[in-house]
């Protein structure tokens, strides 16, 4: 098995881990799980064995990377995302799809977490790292949250469709590599709207945030102004 993990790592004994590794192995990727890893998928120099390396901090991050891969349909550096387009413009369907993919990764990975107490913190973490991709400073959580809510409102059921598809794809890939049904299926099939409502109720205590007028706060491009901004209050 192409896996590098310390025996003392808290996820080393996870029953789901070997099947996620098997999925990546069959796609030509080795998996490295270690504290401080950069949570990425990168191609390797030809002749070194695996074609790719997935380097992650833990099982939740590995789930995130697997979900990106199954949504794209193949392995590619950074899952084929062109970071030169940042900030992504959600009025462009292909770039809006990147938002849905990230949100689907956040929701569906929660469905496979072994500790129910980890769901809300993990979902919050995955949401709150999205700002840089869409024109918001890390501290501007109010702006990011409003932007996500407004984008969902503007584009109907696209997010739930993306989440449903991601559940189906990941479960199918895990079954295809031999995972038993009890592990291939999520422990709970969270809908995005349910997780978002829980997050909305808790976000006052999640992370410190600046006001909309904070110095250095990044802003969306003018051509994104078609997405109505939602006023979000704690």
N, C-alpha and C positions, 0 to 999 in steps of 0.2 A: 504494500500500500504506500502510495506516494504522499506520506504525511510526516511532518516534523512538528512535534509537540512535546513539551516537558511533561513527564509523568505527574508532576505536582500541579500542573495547570488545572484550574477548577472544571474545565470542560473536557478533560482527557477521558473521563469515563462516561460521557454522554452516549446513550444508545443510538442517538441520531447521527452523531459525528461520523462514524464509518461510512454511512450511506451517502452523506453529502460529499465526503472525500471520494467515494467510489464514482459518484456522478462526475466530479471534476476530473478524476483520473481517466475516465472513459472519453472525456472531451480533450484530453491531452495536457492536463494541468496538475502540477504538484501543489500541495497545500502546506503552508507554514503558519502555525498558530503560536504567537508569542506576544508578551506584553510589549507595547510600544510599536508594534507593526503598523504600517501605514494604511491598512485596509484598502488594498488595491489588487487589481489583476493586471499583470504585465507579461509581455512575451519575453522568452528567454533566448539566449544565443543558440543557434542551431548546433546540434551535436551534444548538448548537455543533458539529454534525456527528455524531460517534459518540454512541451512547446510553450507553456505558460506557467507562471507561478502566482498563486493566490496567497497573499500575505495578510493575515488578519489578527486582531487581538483576541478574538474569542468566537464561540459558536454563534451568537447573534449576528456578528459581523460577517461570518461565513454564510449564514442564511441570506443576508443582504446581498452579498456578491452572487450567490447562486440565483437569487431572484432576478437580479439584473441580467444574468446570463440567459436564463430561460425566457425572459421577455424579449431579448434581442434575438435569440435563436441560435447563437454561436458565440464562441469566445473571441474576444478582441481586446486590444489594449484599451483600458478605461471604458470597456464595453462599447467602443466605437463612438463615444461622445466627443464632439468637437468643442473643447473648452475655449477655443478662440472666439466662439459666439457669445460668451458671457458678457453682459447679462442676457440670458435667454428671453426671447420675446414670445409670450404665450398667445399672442394673436396669430402666430405662425403655427399651424397644426403640428408639424414635426417637432418644433421646440416645446410646444405645450405638452406633447406626449412625454417629454423628459420629466416634466413635473409630475404627471400621472405615474410614471414609472417609479420615481423616487417615493411618492406617497404610497404606492402599492407595496414597495419594498418595506416601508415602515409598518404598514398594517399587517401584511402577511407574515412577516418575520415574527410579529407578536403572537401570531397563532401557533407557532411552533416552540415558543419559549417554555421551558420546563417549570419555571418558578412563576406562578401567577403574580407575585408581588413585583416582578421585574417588568411587567407589561407597560404600565404607565410611564415609569422613568425612561425605558427604552424608546417608546413611541415619542415622548417629548424630545429626547436627544436627537432622534432621526429627523424630526420636524425642524428643530431649531438650527440644524447645520445647513439648511437649504438656502438661507438668505443670500449668501455670496453668489449663488448661481443665478439669482433673479434680481439683483440690484439693491440689496439691503445689507447694511452693516450687521455684524454679528449681534450687536447690542440692540438693534432695532426690531425687537420681537413683535411689538405692536404693529409695525408696518408689515412685517412678513405675515403675521396671522391674518390681518385684514386682506392682504393680497391673495392669500390662499383661499379664504372664504369667498372673496369676490370672484376669483377665477372659477371656483366650483359653481357658484351661482350663475355665472355667465355661460357655462358650457354643460349644463344639464347633468346627465348621468354618466359622463365620461369617466369620472374617477371610480365609481363603483364597478363599472364594466372592466376597467383596468385591474382592479383588485380581484374580481371574480376570475378573470383570465389568468392572473398570476397564481392564484391558488390552484387552479386546474393544471397549469403547466408544471409547477413545482411538484405537486403530488404525482403527476404522470411520469416525470423524469425519475423521481425516487422509486416508484414502482418498477420502472423499466430497468433499473440497476439491481433489482431484487429486494428492496426494502419491504418489510412486512407492512400490511395495511395499517396497522396501529401506529407505525412510525411515519409512513409516507403521508398519511392524512394529518392535518393540523390538529392540535389538541383542542383548539377552539377556533371556529371560522369567524373571526372578527370582521365586521363591516367597517369601512373607513369612518362612516358617519358616527358610529357608536364610539369608536376610539377618539374621534375628534371631540365629541360631546364630553367625554371624560376628561380629555386634555383641557378643554375650554373651562371646565369647572375647577381645574387644579392649577391653571397656568399662573395665577397670581403668586404661587410659591415656587415656580419652576426655576427661573433665572432672573437676575436683575436685568432691567432693560432701561434704555434711555427714552426720553420723549421723542416725538417725531421730529423735533427741531434740533436734536443733538448735533453738536459739531462733528463733522467727519462722517455723518451718516450717508451711505450710498443711496441713490435714488434710481427708480426705474427710468428707462428712456421715454422720451415724449411719445413715441409711437405705441407705448403700452397704455396710454391714457384711456383707451377705449374700455379697459377693464375698470369698472366702478370700484372706487376704494370704499371699504367698509369701515365704519367707525367702531373699533373694538375697545370695550372698556372692561377693566378688571372688576 
